[in-house]
Amino acid sequence: MTEATALTRNQSLVHNTLRQADGPLSAYTILDRLRDDGFRAPLQVYRALDKLTSLGLVHRLESLNAFVACAGEHRHGENELIAFAICERCGQVEEFADPVVCERLEAWAGDNAFHADKTTIEIRGKCAVCRAA
């Protein structure tokens, strides 16, 4: 992150809260965790999340309406592909990128004159630990 993209206090607090979380958090859960730090309104959290998402530091899990800190070393930008494996039992989220899947989706988009701004894949099931339990 460059000096030009330095985070505000609120953005840093939200980002650190997500990085320290054991799983995805809703905006209201983040708000509750940051009340002692002066957060009073959901808008404070949503503004921070919007900026963190645009910087690629946070991802929104559409199916859970929740957020996670970016854990992957993948490209951020146009046509990015991010995938998440979400355990429905323990809530663990694994972030990954797959270049083969990305190539296939980009090829499909090109063949169909479709311009993708963002691609997110969410796989729901049980992680190895939960399956073994």
GICORMO-V363927 format. One record per residue. N is the residue number from 1. OMEGA is omega in degrees with one decimal (none if undefined). BURIAL is # if it has 16 or more other ideal C-beta (glycine too) atoms within 10 Angstrom, else .. D_CENTER is the distance of its C-alpha to the mean C-alpha in Angstrom with 2 decimals. Layout:
n:omega:burial:d_center
N:OMEGA:BURIAL:D_CENTER
N:OMEGA:BURIAL:D_CENTER
//
This chain:
n:omega:burial:d_center
1:-179.0:.:17.24
2:177.9:.:20.55
3:-178.3:.:22.66
4:-179.8:.:22.07
5:177.9:.:18.35
6:-177.4:.:19.13
7:172.9:#:17.08
8:178.5:.:19.00
9:-179.2:.:19.78
10:178.7:#:17.54
11:178.9:#:14.49
12:179.6:.:15.42
13:179.1:#:15.94
14:-179.9:#:12.63
15:179.5:#:10.87
16:177.5:.:13.44
17:179.2:#:13.10
18:180.0:#:9.53
19:-178.3:.:10.78
20:-176.7:.:13.82
21:177.4:#:12.57
22:-178.6:.:13.60
23:179.9:.:10.88
24:179.0:#:8.43
25:172.7:#:10.08
26:178.3:.:11.30
27:-179.2:#:12.35
28:174.8:.:15.84
29:176.1:.:15.29
30:178.5:#:13.95
31:-179.9:#:17.05
32:-178.7:.:19.30
33:-176.0:#:18.31
34:179.9:#:18.99
35:179.4:.:22.23
36:177.5:.:24.36
37:175.6:.:22.82
38:177.4:.:24.05
39:-177.9:#:21.24
40:-173.2:.:23.18
41:177.9:.:21.45
42:-178.8:.:18.19
43:177.7:.:18.44
44:-179.7:#:18.02
45:-177.9:#:14.59
46:177.6:.:13.56
47:179.0:.:15.03
48:179.7:#:13.22
49:178.3:#:9.74
50:-179.6:.:11.03
51:-180.0:#:12.21
52:177.0:#:9.36
53:179.9:.:7.22
54:177.6:.:10.54
55:-179.2:.:10.99
56:-179.6:#:8.03
57:-177.4:#:7.51
58:175.8:#:4.32
59:175.0:#:1.50
60:174.1:#:4.14
61:-173.8:#:5.96
62:-174.1:.:9.17
63:-179.1:.:11.61
64:-173.2:#:10.93
65:-176.7:.:10.36
66:-174.5:#:8.13
67:174.7:#:5.18
68:173.4:#:4.36
69:179.2:#:5.60
70:-179.2:#:5.63
71:-173.1:.:8.49
72:172.4:.:9.91
73:-178.6:.:12.80
74:179.9:#:12.48
75:175.6:.:13.59
76:177.9:.:11.81
77:-176.8:.:13.82
78:178.4:.:15.81
79:179.4:.:15.55
80:175.9:#:12.62
81:176.8:#:11.86
82:179.8:#:8.81
83:-179.7:#:9.67
84:170.8:#:8.81
85:-174.2:#:11.91
86:177.5:#:11.92
87:-178.5:#:15.21
88:179.3:.:16.87
89:-174.4:.:19.28
90:178.2:.:17.65
91:179.3:.:14.01
92:179.0:#:12.94
93:176.3:#:9.78
94:179.7:.:10.49
95:177.3:#:8.47
96:174.7:.:11.10
97:-179.4:.:12.70
98:-176.8:.:16.18
99:179.9:.:18.56
100:177.8:.:21.01
101:179.7:.:18.78
102:178.9:#:17.62
103:-179.3:.:21.35
104:179.9:.:22.39
105:176.9:#:20.03
106:177.8:.:21.09
107:178.4:.:24.66
108:-179.5:.:24.48
109:179.0:.:23.16
110:-179.9:.:25.96
111:-176.3:.:28.56
112:179.0:.:27.76
113:179.8:.:27.46
114:178.5:.:23.95
115:179.1:.:21.66
116:175.4:.:17.96
117:-176.3:.:15.71
118:176.3:.:12.44
119:177.4:.:12.13
120:177.7:.:9.60
121:176.8:.:11.33
122:178.0:.:10.96
123:-178.7:.:13.87
124:178.8:.:15.23
125:-179.5:.:18.05
126:177.5:#:19.26
127:-178.4:#:18.49
128:-179.7:.:21.58
129:-179.3:.:22.30
130:178.3:.:22.37
131:-178.7:.:24.37
132:-176.1:.:26.85
133:none:.:27.34
//
